[in-house]
Amino acid sequence: MSKLPTTGPQTADAPTPEDAFHEVAGLEERDAEEDAHLERKPHGPVLAADGTPLKRRLNRALRMQKLRAMALIAPLLIFVLVTFVMPIADMLFRSVENQIVPETIPETVAALADWDPDSGEAPAEPVFRALYVDLVVAEAFKNHTRLGTRLNYERTGMSSLLRKSGRGVKRKIGTDKLADQVIAVDEAWANPATFAALFESPEVRRGLPFAARTWDRWRRMAVEAEGDDPDAVQPHDMVYAA
């Protein structure tokens, strides 16, 4: 009897039905083990030894680490802010901010609002009267040099002009000439109590606003810049001018 021809050599690694049965049985065992592990897993959040949730303890520990890190870099951060950032910010602010002029000569700035610098004419008398009061106060507080430095940025020569004007305030325009003329009319004007009673009236302050502001500025100047008692000394000539 002749043998049937074969299609090719048989190999030992070819899959058999028994291999399939074994693979299915292994999958069933793994599924059973996973189900048993899930049943043993506790329900709810995982707790630490003291009973608090473990997640909360971890978050607290992370916050403490961040705080410690911030505390370590805080001195360096403050040093950089104080020595570098703040001076640069102040310099940039001063490059666009110009409060020195209105703070030093407020009455003059207000009086110049109605003057046209392109008219070719000098300012009116109220401007010079306001400048007189502002210069006296600025010289007493030694702010005229600071004003000159700021104005010198805009026009060369203003710094020397303000220094020269400050030296001449007491020598030339602070000689009580107007005060003598007013006192010659009535000696009561030599008494500071007369002015105090005058400017206590709201009606007078509304009717003579420039004079009232000048009186207030002189009292502050007498106390803070000259160390005098404004209730015991004769007012400055600028009060009489105002």
C-alpha positions as CSV (number, residue, x, y, z in Angstrom):
1,M,0.0,0.0,0.0
2,S,1.5,3.3,-1.1
3,K,2.0,6.2,1.4
4,L,0.1,9.5,1.1
5,P,2.3,12.4,0.1
6,T,2.9,15.0,2.8
7,T,2.7,18.7,2.3
8,G,5.7,19.5,4.3
9,P,7.7,18.6,7.4
10,Q,5.9,18.6,10.8
11,T,7.5,21.0,13.4
12,A,7.4,20.6,17.2
13,D,6.4,24.3,17.7
14,A,3.1,24.1,15.8
15,P,0.1,25.0,18.1
16,T,-2.1,22.2,19.2
17,P,-5.6,22.1,20.7
18,E,-4.1,21.4,24.1
19,D,-2.1,24.6,24.0
20,A,-5.3,26.6,23.4
21,F,-7.0,24.9,26.4
22,H,-4.0,25.7,28.6
23,E,-4.0,29.4,27.5
24,V,-7.7,29.7,28.3
25,A,-7.2,28.2,31.7
26,G,-4.4,30.6,32.5
27,L,-6.5,33.6,31.6
28,E,-9.3,32.4,33.8
29,E,-6.9,32.0,36.8
30,R,-5.5,35.6,36.3
31,D,-9.0,37.0,36.2
32,A,-9.9,35.2,39.4
33,E,-6.8,36.5,41.1
34,E,-7.6,40.1,40.1
35,D,-11.2,39.8,41.3
36,A,-9.9,38.5,44.7
37,H,-7.4,41.4,44.9
38,L,-10.2,44.0,44.2
39,E,-12.4,42.4,46.9
40,R,-9.6,42.7,49.5
41,K,-8.8,46.4,48.6
42,P,-10.2,48.7,51.3
43,H,-13.0,51.2,50.4
44,G,-12.7,55.0,51.0
45,P,-9.6,57.1,51.3
46,V,-6.3,55.8,52.5
47,L,-5.7,56.9,56.1
48,A,-2.4,57.7,57.8
49,A,-1.3,56.4,61.1
50,D,-3.1,59.2,63.0
51,G,-6.3,58.6,61.1
52,T,-6.1,61.6,58.8
53,P,-6.4,61.1,55.0
54,L,-3.1,60.4,53.5
55,K,-3.8,62.8,50.6
56,R,-4.3,65.6,53.0
57,R,-1.1,64.8,54.9
58,L,0.8,64.8,51.6
59,N,-0.6,68.2,50.5
60,R,0.3,69.7,53.9
61,A,3.9,68.3,53.6
62,L,4.2,69.9,50.1
63,R,2.9,73.2,51.4
64,M,5.5,73.2,54.2
65,Q,8.3,72.4,51.7
66,K,7.2,75.4,49.5
67,L,7.1,77.7,52.6
68,R,10.6,76.7,53.6
69,A,11.8,77.2,50.1
70,M,10.2,80.7,50.0
71,A,11.8,81.5,53.4
72,L,15.2,80.6,52.1
73,I,14.9,82.9,49.0
74,A,13.0,85.7,50.8
75,P,16.2,87.6,51.9
76,L,17.7,87.5,48.4
77,L,14.4,88.6,46.9
78,I,14.1,91.6,49.4
79,F,17.7,92.6,48.7
80,V,17.1,92.6,44.9
81,L,13.8,94.6,45.3
82,V,15.4,97.2,47.6
83,T,18.7,97.7,45.8
84,F,17.7,97.2,42.2
85,V,14.0,97.2,41.4
86,M,12.9,100.1,43.6
87,P,15.6,102.5,42.6
88,I,15.0,101.8,38.9
89,A,11.3,102.2,39.4
90,D,11.8,105.4,41.2
91,M,14.1,106.7,38.5
92,L,11.5,105.8,35.8
93,F,8.8,107.5,37.8
94,R,10.8,110.7,38.3
95,S,11.5,110.8,34.5
96,V,7.8,111.4,33.9
97,E,6.6,112.9,37.2
98,N,7.1,116.6,37.9
99,Q,5.6,117.4,41.3
100,I,8.6,119.4,42.5
101,V,7.6,122.6,40.8
102,P,3.9,122.7,41.9
103,E,4.8,121.6,45.4
104,T,7.5,124.3,45.8
105,I,5.9,127.3,44.1
106,P,2.1,126.4,44.1
107,E,0.9,130.0,44.1
108,T,3.1,130.9,41.1
109,V,2.0,127.9,39.1
110,A,-1.7,128.7,39.8
111,A,-1.1,132.4,38.8
112,L,0.7,131.5,35.6
113,A,-2.3,129.5,34.4
114,D,-3.8,132.6,32.8
115,W,-0.6,133.8,31.3
116,D,0.3,133.2,27.6
117,P,4.1,132.7,27.4
118,D,3.9,133.3,23.6
119,S,2.4,136.7,24.0
120,G,5.8,138.3,24.4
121,E,4.6,140.2,27.5
122,A,5.7,139.7,31.1
123,P,3.3,138.1,33.6
124,A,0.9,140.3,35.5
125,E,1.4,141.6,39.0
126,P,-0.3,138.7,40.7
127,V,2.3,136.3,39.3
128,F,5.1,138.2,40.9
129,R,3.2,138.6,44.2
130,A,2.7,134.8,44.2
131,L,6.4,134.2,43.3
132,Y,7.4,136.5,46.2
133,V,5.5,134.4,48.7
134,D,6.6,131.1,47.2
135,L,10.3,132.1,47.2
136,V,10.2,133.2,50.8
137,V,8.7,129.9,51.9
138,A,11.0,127.9,49.6
139,E,14.1,129.6,50.9
140,A,13.1,129.1,54.5
141,F,12.7,125.3,53.9
142,K,15.8,125.3,51.6
143,N,13.7,123.9,48.7
144,H,14.7,126.6,46.2
145,T,17.9,124.8,45.2
146,R,15.9,121.6,44.6
147,L,13.5,123.6,42.5
148,G,16.4,125.1,40.5
149,T,17.8,121.6,39.8
150,R,14.5,120.4,38.4
151,L,14.0,123.5,36.3
152,N,17.5,123.3,35.0
153,Y,16.6,120.2,33.1
154,E,14.2,122.3,31.0
155,R,16.3,125.5,30.7
156,T,20.0,125.9,31.4
157,G,20.8,128.5,34.0
158,M,17.7,128.1,36.2
159,S,19.7,126.4,38.9
160,S,22.0,129.4,39.4
161,L,19.1,131.8,39.1
162,L,17.2,130.1,41.9
163,R,20.3,130.0,44.1
164,K,20.9,133.7,43.5
165,S,17.3,134.5,44.2
166,G,17.3,132.5,47.4
167,R,20.3,134.4,48.7
168,G,18.6,137.7,47.9
169,V,15.2,136.9,49.4
170,K,16.0,138.1,52.9
171,R,18.4,140.8,51.8
172,K,16.2,142.6,49.3
173,I,12.6,141.5,49.4
174,G,12.2,140.4,53.0
175,T,12.8,143.8,54.7
176,D,9.3,144.4,56.0
177,K,8.7,147.4,53.9
178,L,5.0,146.6,53.4
179,A,4.6,145.7,57.0
180,D,5.9,149.0,58.1
181,Q,3.5,150.8,55.9
182,V,0.5,148.8,57.1
183,I,1.5,149.2,60.8
184,A,1.9,152.9,60.3
185,V,-1.8,153.0,59.5
186,D,-2.7,151.1,62.7
187,E,-0.3,149.5,65.2
188,A,-2.8,146.7,65.8
189,W,-1.5,145.1,62.6
190,A,1.8,144.5,64.3
191,N,0.1,142.1,66.7
192,P,-0.2,138.5,65.3
193,A,-3.5,138.1,67.3
194,T,-5.1,140.6,64.8
195,F,-4.3,138.3,61.9
196,A,-5.3,135.2,63.9
197,A,-8.7,136.7,64.6
198,L,-9.1,137.9,61.0
199,F,-8.4,134.5,59.4
200,E,-10.5,132.6,61.9
201,S,-13.6,133.9,60.0
202,P,-14.8,131.7,57.2
203,E,-16.1,134.8,55.4
204,V,-12.7,136.4,55.4
205,R,-11.0,133.2,54.2
206,R,-13.4,133.0,51.3
207,G,-13.0,136.7,50.5
208,L,-9.2,136.7,50.8
209,P,-8.2,133.2,49.8
210,F,-4.6,134.1,48.8
211,A,-4.0,136.0,52.0
212,A,-5.5,133.1,54.1
213,R,-3.2,130.6,52.4
214,T,-0.2,132.8,52.9
215,W,-1.1,133.2,56.6
216,D,-1.3,129.4,56.9
217,R,2.0,128.9,55.1
218,W,3.8,131.5,57.3
219,R,2.6,129.9,60.5
220,R,3.9,126.6,59.3
221,M,7.2,128.2,58.2
222,A,7.6,129.9,61.5
223,V,7.2,126.7,63.5
224,E,9.0,124.2,61.3
225,A,11.7,126.2,59.5
226,E,12.5,129.0,61.9
227,G,11.5,127.6,65.3
228,D,9.4,130.6,66.3
229,D,6.0,130.8,68.0
230,P,3.6,132.3,65.3
231,D,1.4,133.7,68.1
232,A,4.2,135.7,69.7
233,V,6.1,137.2,66.7
234,Q,5.2,139.7,64.1
235,P,4.1,138.1,60.8
236,H,6.4,138.1,57.9
237,D,6.3,140.8,55.3
238,M,4.7,138.4,52.8
239,V,1.6,138.2,55.0
240,Y,1.1,142.0,54.6
241,A,1.8,141.8,50.9
242,A,-0.9,139.1,50.6
